[in-house]
């Protein structure tokens, strides 16, 4: 709170005046300033620029001037890579722009706005009621179009309309199966990706079914869908990783998964897994691990993933870290990778 505003509260209280900020102001977007600094890829090797099938194209650390900035858990990057939309696990939308050097490597970011998220009744959310964990654009790489958000705690998935006057409203709730509603409070749907024209692909964070596979589903993209229209899409786990996000490959050939591990002994780890469109045809999907990064790389709690096609036709993958509002121990990082062909 700014000092002059705090002073106004003191004066009003002394005068016995009750003064409340209008709800419309609390809902409005606020300008966001971001400070971005470049960060190296490898902790020990300054020349390193590749791991597995991923080539490093830049990492930046973001610091915001708003106390609600942090906890980024989902990311959408525009087709040209210039703009982004993110969500926080404390119920805020974040927008901004990315900048690059002459080789197309990620070098900086500028803030746009930070905006409270609204529930189905048009009220702002707080605490676990607004624990947004997954974000999927219904139009590929469109941060200005309709999007889908998954919340955990009170597990639900909502479709949001495009912003009007800077604010988005809920259009409808996506139907969830009973096993999705029964996921642990802090282990709900962490990954959403458009699967086809009529459905989303969704995964729980770490809960396994009776066969030891991670819960996954295709969720109908329509209001009032029946529970029997949901299809199970189980995924073979890669222990000890848990799923944190998903996004479609820009050529439509499949889906990318972001996955995270953590232990006191080994610290933080992160991997990217790729699932082709036919990965589920013969049973639970397994996919291909593109890269597995540990503490010898500059990573954190990697939570959001987005992909687009670069100017040369290459697949570019952005991954964002959730700092858990645990600064300065944790940090908000955005890393850009290029997906290399199998023969490189």
C-alpha positions in Angstrom: 0.0 0.0 0.0 1.3 3.4 -0.9 2.2 5.7 2.1 -0.3 8.4 1.2 -3.1 5.8 1.0 -2.1 4.3 4.3 -2.2 7.8 5.8 -5.6 8.4 4.4 -6.9 5.3 6.2 -5.4 6.6 9.4 -7.1 9.9 9.0 -10.4 8.3 8.1 -10.3 5.9 11.1 -9.6 8.8 13.4 -12.6 10.7 12.1 -14.8 7.6 12.5 -15.3 7.3 8.8 -15.6 3.9 7.2 -14.2 4.1 3.6 -14.0 1.1 1.3 -12.4 0.9 -2.1 -15.1 0.3 -4.8 -15.1 -3.3 -5.9 -14.7 -2.2 -9.6 -11.3 -0.8 -8.7 -10.2 -4.0 -7.0 -11.1 -5.9 -10.1 -9.3 -3.6 -12.5 -5.9 -4.4 -14.2 -2.9 -2.6 -12.6 0.3 -1.6 -14.4 3.1 -4.1 -13.8 6.8 -3.2 -14.0 9.2 -6.1 -14.5 13.0 -6.1 -14.1 14.6 -8.8 -16.2 18.2 -10.0 -15.9 19.9 -12.7 -18.0 20.9 -15.9 -16.3 23.3 -18.6 -17.4 22.3 -22.1 -18.5 24.8 -24.3 -16.7 26.0 -23.8 -13.2 29.5 -25.1 -13.9 30.0 -24.9 -17.7 29.8 -21.5 -19.4 29.9 -23.1 -22.9 27.0 -25.5 -22.3 24.0 -24.8 -24.5 22.3 -28.2 -25.0 20.8 -31.1 -23.0 19.1 -34.0 -24.7 17.1 -32.8 -27.6 16.8 -29.2 -26.2 19.1 -26.4 -27.2 19.3 -23.5 -24.8 18.1 -20.1 -26.3 18.3 -17.9 -23.1 17.1 -17.7 -19.5 15.9 -14.5 -17.7 15.0 -13.9 -14.1 12.0 -11.7 -13.5 11.3 -9.4 -10.5 8.0 -7.5 -10.4 7.1 -4.3 -8.5 3.7 -5.6 -7.4 3.4 -7.8 -4.3 1.0 -10.1 -6.1 3.6 -10.9 -8.8 5.0 -14.4 -8.4 3.7 -18.0 -8.3 3.5 -18.2 -12.1 2.0 -21.6 -12.9 0.8 -21.3 -16.5 2.0 -19.6 -19.7 0.8 -18.7 -23.2 3.3 -17.1 -25.6 2.0 -15.4 -28.8 2.8 -16.7 -32.3 5.6 -14.2 -32.8 7.0 -14.6 -29.3 6.5 -10.9 -28.5 3.7 -11.2 -25.9 2.7 -13.5 -23.1 -0.1 -14.3 -20.7 0.5 -16.1 -17.4 -1.5 -17.1 -14.4 -0.5 -17.1 -10.7 -1.4 -19.6 -8.1 -2.9 -16.7 -6.1 -5.5 -15.9 -8.7 -4.0 -13.2 -11.0 -3.5 -12.7 -14.7 -0.1 -11.4 -15.7 0.7 -9.9 -19.2 3.9 -8.7 -20.6 6.3 -8.7 -23.6 9.5 -10.6 -24.3 12.6 -9.3 -26.1 15.4 -11.1 -28.0 18.8 -10.5 -29.4 19.7 -10.6 -33.1 19.9 -14.4 -33.1 16.5 -14.8 -31.6 17.7 -15.7 -28.1 15.5 -14.6 -25.1 17.1 -11.6 -23.4 14.5 -9.6 -21.5 10.9 -8.9 -20.6 8.7 -5.9 -19.9 5.6 -5.9 -17.7 2.1 -5.2 -19.0 -0.6 -5.6 -16.4 -1.5 -7.8 -13.4 -5.2 -8.4 -12.9 -7.3 -10.3 -10.2 -9.1 -13.3 -11.5 -12.8 -13.6 -11.2 -15.0 -16.5 -10.2 -18.3 -17.6 -11.8 -20.1 -14.9 -9.8 -17.8 -12.2 -10.9 -16.0 -11.9 -7.5 -12.3 -11.8 -7.0 -10.7 -14.9 -5.5 -8.1 -15.4 -2.8 -6.3 -18.3 -1.1 -7.0 -21.8 -2.2 -10.2 -20.7 -3.9 -7.9 -19.0 -6.5 -5.1 -21.6 -6.8 -4.8 -21.5 -10.6 -2.5 -24.3 -11.8 -3.0 -24.8 -15.5 -3.7 -22.5 -18.5 -4.6 -23.4 -22.0 -5.5 -21.1 -24.9 -8.4 -22.2 -27.1 -6.9 -20.4 -30.0 -3.2 -21.6 -30.4 -0.7 -19.1 -29.1 -3.3 -16.4 -28.6 -3.0 -14.6 -25.3 -5.9 -12.4 -26.1 -8.5 -15.1 -26.9 -10.5 -17.4 -24.8 -8.6 -19.6 -22.3 -9.2 -22.5 -20.0 -7.9 -22.5 -16.4 -7.7 -25.4 -13.9 -7.9 -24.7 -10.2 -6.9 -27.0 -7.4 -8.1 -27.2 -3.8 -11.7 -26.9 -4.9 -11.0 -28.8 -8.2 -12.6 -27.1 -11.2 -11.9 -26.1 -14.8 -13.3 -22.9 -16.2 -13.5 -21.4 -19.7 -12.8 -17.7 -19.6 -13.9 -15.3 -22.4 -11.5 -12.9 -24.0 -10.8 -9.8 -21.9 -13.2 -6.9 -22.0 -11.8 -3.7 -20.6 -8.9 -5.7 -19.4 -10.9 -8.2 -17.4 -12.0 -11.8 -18.2 -15.2 -13.4 -17.1 -16.1 -17.1 -16.7 -18.1 -18.5 -19.7 -18.8 -21.9 -18.3 -17.4 -24.8 -16.2 -15.9 -27.8 -17.9 -17.4 -31.2 -16.8 -15.0 -33.2 -14.6 -15.1 -36.9 -13.8 -15.4 -38.1 -10.2 -11.8 -39.3 -10.1 -10.7 -35.8 -11.0 -12.8 -34.3 -8.3 -11.4 -36.7 -5.8 -7.7 -35.8 -6.4 -5.7 -34.6 -3.4 -6.3 -31.0 -2.5 -2.8 -30.0 -3.4 -2.5 -32.4 -6.3 -5.2 -31.5 -8.7 -5.2 -30.9 -12.5 -1.8 -29.3 -13.2 -1.8 -29.7 -17.0 -4.2 -28.7 -19.7 -3.8 -28.7 -23.5 -6.2 -28.5 -26.4 -6.4 -32.1 -27.7 -8.7 -31.7 -30.7 -11.5 -29.3 -31.8 -13.9 -30.7 -29.2 -11.8 -31.6 -26.1 -9.0 -30.8 -23.7 -6.3 -33.2 -22.6 -5.9 -32.9 -18.8 -3.6 -34.6 -16.2 -3.5 -34.7 -12.5 -0.2 -33.9 -10.8 0.9 -37.1 -9.3 -2.0 -39.4 -8.3 -1.9 -42.9 -9.8 -4.8 -45.2 -10.7 -5.1 -48.8 -9.6 -2.7 -49.9 -12.3 -0.1 -47.4 -11.3 -0.7 -44.9 -14.2 -1.2 -41.2 -13.7 -4.7 -39.9 -14.1 -5.4 -38.3 -17.5 -8.6 -37.5 -19.4 -10.1 -35.8 -22.4 -12.6 -33.2 -21.2 -15.4 -32.1 -23.6 -15.1 -28.4 -24.5 -18.8 -27.6 -24.1 -21.1 -26.5 -21.4 -23.2 -29.1 -19.7 -21.3 -32.1 -21.0 -22.2 -35.5 -19.4 -19.7 -37.3 -17.3 -19.8 -40.3 -19.6 -18.4 -38.1 -22.4 -15.1 -37.8 -20.5 -12.5 -40.4 -21.7 -9.7 -41.7 -19.5 -6.2 -41.1 -20.9 -3.8 -42.7 -18.5 -0.1 -41.8 -18.6 2.8 -44.0 -17.5 4.8 -42.1 -14.8 8.5 -41.4 -15.0 9.5 -41.7 -11.3 10.0 -39.5 -9.3 8.6 -36.8 -11.6 5.2 -35.1 -11.2 3.3 -33.3 -14.0 3.2 -29.5 -13.8 1.9 -28.4 -17.2 1.2 -29.3 -20.9 0.9 -27.5 -24.2 0.4 -28.6 -27.8 3.2 -28.8 -30.3 2.8 -26.0 -32.8 2.7 -28.4 -35.7 -0.2 -30.3 -34.2 1.7 -33.5 -33.9 1.3 -34.0 -30.2 1.7 -32.5 -26.7 4.6 -31.4 -24.5 4.6 -32.1 -20.8 6.6 -30.2 -18.1 7.4 -32.5 -15.2 9.2 -31.7 -11.8 10.9 -33.6 -9.1 12.1 -32.5 -5.7 13.8 -34.1 -2.7 16.0 -32.8 0.1 18.8 -35.1 -1.0 18.9 -34.3 -4.8 17.2 -30.9 -4.9 15.0 -29.7 -7.8 14.8 -31.5 -11.1 12.9 -30.9 -14.3 12.1 -32.7 -17.6 10.2 -32.2 -20.8 8.3 -35.2 -22.2 6.7 -35.4 -25.7 3.5 -37.3 -26.4 2.5 -37.9 -30.0 -1.1 -37.8 -31.1 -1.2 -41.6 -31.3 0.5 -42.2 -27.9 -2.7 -43.5 -26.3 -3.8 -45.8 -29.0 -2.3 -49.0 -27.5 -3.0 -48.2 -23.8 -1.4 -45.8 -21.3 1.0 -43.3 -23.0 4.7 -43.2 -22.3 6.2 -40.7 -24.8 9.7 -39.5 -25.2 11.8 -37.6 -22.6 13.4 -34.8 -24.5 15.6 -33.6 -21.7 16.2 -34.1 -17.9 17.8 -31.3 -16.0 19.1 -31.3 -12.4 20.8 -29.0 -10.0 23.8 -28.5 -12.4 21.6 -26.2 -14.4 19.9 -23.0 -13.4 16.3 -24.1 -12.8 13.7 -23.8 -10.2 10.2 -25.0 -9.6 9.3 -25.3 -13.4 5.6 -25.0 -13.7 4.4 -23.6 -17.0 5.2 -24.5 -20.7 4.3 -23.0 -24.0 5.5 -23.6 -27.6 5.5 -21.8 -30.9 7.1 -22.0 -34.3 10.2 -19.7 -34.9 11.1 -17.7 -38.0 13.1 -20.6 -39.4 10.4 -23.2 -38.8 12.0 -24.5 -35.6 9.9 -25.4 -32.5 10.6 -23.0 -29.6 9.7 -24.0 -26.1 9.2 -21.6 -23.2 9.2 -22.8 -19.6 8.4 -20.6 -16.5 9.3 -21.3 -12.9 6.9 -20.7 -10.0 8.8 -19.0 -7.1 6.1 -20.0 -4.6 6.3 -16.4 -3.3 9.4 -17.7 -1.5 11.8 -14.9 -2.5 14.8 -14.7 -2.5 15.3 -18.4 -1.9 13.3 -19.2 -5.1 13.0 -17.1 -8.3 10.8 -16.5 -11.3 12.7 -17.8 -14.3 11.7 -18.0 -18.0 13.8 -20.2 -20.2 13.7 -20.6 -24.0 14.7 -23.9 -25.7 14.8 -25.0 -29.3 13.6 -28.5 -30.0 16.3 -30.3 -32.1 15.7 -33.0 -34.7 16.3 -36.6 -33.6 19.4 -36.8 -35.9 21.2 -33.9 -34.1 
